[in-house]
Amino acid sequence: MQIKIDQSYKRLDKFLFHYFESLPISLLQRLIRKYKIKINNKKSKANSSLIKGDVVYIYYKFEINNDLSNTIKISKDKKKIFKDQIIFQNNDFIAINKIDGYSVQRGSKVLISLKDIYENVIEHKLYIVHRLDKDTSGLMLFAKNRITASKISSLFLNNKIKKYYIAVTNSKFNKNTDTLINYNSDKKELKLAYKKIQLDNYDNCYLIKLFTGKKHQIRLQFYLNKNSIIGDKKFSGNKFNKLLLCSYKIIFELDGKFYKFKINPNKILL
């Protein structure tokens, strides 16, 4: 087995531990000591560093345990519904069309999360790299391993992933195109740009590009600018049974590859 390194790592053993997350580090260190694992096919130590372009050679067949910690049960019909919302997947991540009404991760009042469901659907451990509100629908990513999770999380943190949303509001802004800048309760800047668009069945629709990524940002900013999103019960008290806000498009580059995903908002906002 060979693994080509795409970025620098300080220690060989730590890299392997993150790459093979289900394997004990003691086993990996023992294999390194026995020279079953080498860098560029040369004898290496556990604390040997890795640089981009290096190749790790592994002369051992791992029996990797992919058993998942959660044991939730989903009916075949429900499983198919969620499986049909998978837009893309490879060995590193999965892109889904999130159904509204599901929390991304477990909490005191959330026993089954979206992460649990998709781990069951694809039978693979997943890692959360960003979040959407429970009632927000649309594009979302999960990583399939710790290394990819770290990379994608870093892209989000450094605003290297372009995120676009679509929202439907009760009324309309004075301008068809504008940039909104507000501050949340922690005095953190919130910034987004919007553009009025045409969408089937709705009058006041806006395409939104985020420049900052704070919690509930779009809902809060629209509320503060007196044009609440339909179905926003948190800020405006709107009683409509569905929040008309969806993650519409995601664009990013990962490991030298360009990715662009988008959905049909007419379907997700029904």
N, C-alpha and C positions, 0 to 999 in steps of 0.2 A: 504494500500500500504506500502511496506517495501523496504528500500534501504540499502544495505550493503556497508559500507564505506571501500574503499581500500587504503586510505592514510589519513594523518592527515590534518585537516582544523582548522583554528583559531576561526571561527565563524559559527554557525549553519545557520544563515540567509544568509550569503554570499555564503555558499555552496549551499543552496537551490536556490538562485537567479541564480547561474551558471548552476545548474542542470535543472531547469525549466526556460529557458532563456526568454520565451514569457510571463511569469507571472510577475506582478508588485511586487516589494519587499515589498510594504506596505501590500499587501494581505498576503504574507508569514509571515511577522512579526505579523500581527493580529492573524493568526492561531496559531502561537507559543504562544502568550499571552493567548489565549483561550485553550491552551494545546491540540490543535488538531494535533500538531506535537511534537513528543517526541523522545529523544535519549534513546535507549535500553528500550523503553516503560516507561520511567520515566520523570516526569515533567522537562522541560528544558527551558532555556532562549535564546533569540536571540544571545547573545554573548557566549553561551556555546560552548566549543571546542569539536572537534571530533577527534577520533584516529582510526587507522586502526582496523577493526573488529567490530566497533560499528554498530548498526542497527538503522536507522531512521524510526520511525513508523508515518504514515500519515493517519489521520482519516478524510479525506475530498476527495471528488471526483472533481478533477480539470477539467475544460473545457478549454483545451489548444488550443490556436489559432495557427495553423501551416501555416497560409497564408504567402505566400512569397512576398517579397518586389518587385521582378522583375516580369514583366508581358510580357515577350517575348513570341512570338508565334513560334512554330516549326511545320513543316508539319509532318504528320504521318510517311512518308517514312524516313525523316531525323531523327526523334525521334527514329525509330527502329534501324537505323545505330548506333547511340550513345548507345542505350540500349544494343545492341549486344556486345559492348566493355566493359561492366561491368563484371569484373572477379570475384568479391566477394563483398558481403555487409552483414553487421549485424546491430545491433542497434547503434553501435558506429562509424563506418567508412565505406567507400566504396573504393574499389580498381578498377581502370579502366585501359584500354589500350588506352592511349591518341593518338588521331589522330593528325598528324602534321598539322600545319597551324593555330592553335587556341591558343590564349593567355589565360593564366590561369585566369587572373583577368582583370577587366575593366581598361581603361586608357584614356588619352586624345584622342587617335586615335582608341580605342577599345570600341565599344558600346555594343557588346555582347561577353561575355567571356565564357570560358569552364565551369566555376563555374555556370554561369547563365543557361547554357544549361543543365547541369546535375541536377540542382535544379528543372528545368522544367520536366526533364525525370523521376526522382524518386519522385517528388513532396515533397521535404524535404529540409529544409535549410541546407547549407553546409558551412564548414569552411576550409580555405586554411591552410595547415600545411607545405607545401614545394612547390617548383615551378620547372617547366621545361620550357626551352626556347620555344617560339612560334613554331619554326620549328623542335623541338625535339619531337620524338614520344615515346610511350612505357608506362611502369608502372608508375602510379601516385596514390596518396591517397588524399581523402578528409575526414574530420571528420564530424560527424553528430551532435555534440553538443560541447559546449565550454570546458567542462571538458576533453573530449577525445582530442580535438584540443590542449589543453595545454599539455597533456601527450605526444602526438605524436611529437609536436613541440620541446618539451624538449628532446625527444629521438634523433631527428635530430641534435639539438644543441650540444648534448653531444656525438655525433658520435656513438650512440648505435643502429643505423639502418645501416645495411650493404647494400650498393647500388652498383650494377653492371650495366655497360653499354656496348653496342656493337657499334663500329664505323667502317666505311669503308673509306679507305684513297686512295689518288691518287698514292702514292708510298709505300715504306715499310721502316720500321726502320732497322737499322743495326743489332739489336738484336731482337730475337723473343720474349724475355721476359725481362722486365726492369722496373725500377721505375723512374718516371720523377718528378723532383723538380724544380719549377720555382717561380717567384714572379710577381704579377700583378702590375698595376700602383699605387696602394696604398701600395706597398711593403709588401703585405700579402703573406705568403707562400702558394703555390699550390702544392699538392702532390697526385700522383696517380700511380698505377701499371698497366701494360698492359701485355697481352699475345696474341700472334698471334694464330688465330683459323681458322678452315675451315668453310666456309659458302657458300651455293648454290649461283651461279651466280656472285660471287665477289671473287677477288683475295687477296686483302689486308684487312683482317678483324681482328679486335682486341677486345678482352674482357678486360674491364677496371674496376678496383676497385678504388673507391675514398677514400682518407684518409682525405681530406679537402673538404669543400663544398662551394666554392666561385662561384660567378656569371660567367657564360660562361667558367668555368674552363677547361673542356675537350677540347673544341674548341680552346681556347687560348693556352693551353699547346702543343697540337699537332701542331699548327701553329708555335709556338716558337721553336719547335724541327724539323721544316722543313718537316713535313708530315701532311699537312692539311687534314681535313675530307672533303670528296666529298660533294658538295652542301653548303659549309660554305661561305656564301656571306659576313658575318660580318668581318672576319679576313683575309681571303685569296682572296676574290673577285671571288670565284669559281661560275660559272654561271649555274651549274647543277640545274635542277628544284626541287630537293628534297635533304634535308639535311640527309645524311645517318648516323644518330646517334639516338640510341634508348635506353631508360631505360629498361634494360633486366630483372633484378631480384632484389627483395627487401626482406630482411630477418630481422625480429625484434621480440621482445617479448613485449606483452602489457597485463597488468593485469594478469600476470601469464600464459598467453597463447602464444604459439609459432606460428608465421605466416611466410610463405614462398610463395612468388608469383613470377612466371616467365612466359615469353611469348615466342612464336616461332618467332625469329628474321627474319626468311626467309619470313614470311608473312608481318610483319610490315615494312620491308625495301624494299618491292617491288616497 
